[in-house]
Amino acid sequence: MGGHIGYRWQIANSVFGLETQGNWADFKGSNANLAFAGVRDDSTLDAFGLFTGQVGYAWNNVLLYVRGGAAVVRDKYRVSDFATGLTIDNGSETRWGGTVGAGLEFGFAPNWSIGVEYDHLFMGRRDVDFFFSPGLVGVPVGTFAGTARIGQDVDIGLVRVNYRWGGVIATTY
């Protein structure tokens, strides 16, 4: 769930635009820890934003476009015991990277359009610090647990409904 605002201008069939987009998300992943038996690594991406430029081609009431720019995500990480579910340590970060994407938009009424879009976020690899969690016997809460190198790429498919004020576009997903 989220929204965007942007500006587009058209020269003949060519369309150019700038857009900023923010979204709440609930993307989760999990895998067995390779270093310690019986331990699971969980990750959650709970928000992302995109800041992009667009270039497209319009005919009649259809727009095909590509876009690229900057991306930002909010990540949370957790290491837990498989058997009990007890959190051993956790970490979080805000990560910046790049994005590319493409979309198709169809105008169905004056000032209204519906579109589909695909975006790939290149978030790279980073070192993330982890800290011990409450409930781990004998270890003070918040004690440094270690650093892990975490890589991240994200693929996103969107369906959106747009309303245009002149050249400004606002959307709710």
C-alpha positions, 0 to 999 in steps of 0.5 A: 500500500502506498502512493506516488506523485510525479510530473510528466510532459509530452512532446509529440509521442514522447513522454518524459517524467519525474516521480517519487513513490513511497510504500509500506510493505511486508516482504519477508524471507527466511533461511537456515543459518549456515554457521550455526545448526538449529538457527534461522535467519529472518529478514523483513523489508517493511517500507521502500521508496523510489525516486525516478525519471521516466521516458516513454512512448504514448499512442492514443490513451496508452503509455509504455515507459521505462524508468530508473533512479534511486531506491531506499528500503527499511530492513529488519533482521532477526536470528532465532532458535528453530526449536523455541522461536526465541530471538537470539539477536537482531539488526536493522538498517535503512539501505540506499541503492538503485532501481530500473523498471518498466510499465504500461498505463491505459487511460480509461476516463478523463484524468484517470488511468490504470497501470502495471509496472515492474521494478528491480531494486539493486540494493547491494551488499552491506555489513549489518551490526547485530545486537543480543535480544531480551530473553537470552540468558546470561547476556545483557540486552543490546550487547554487540553480537557481531556483524553479517554481510547481507546482500539484497535485490528486490523485484516488485510488481505493481498495479496502480490507479492514477489521477492526473491534475494537469501534468501531475500524477497522484496514485494510491495502490 
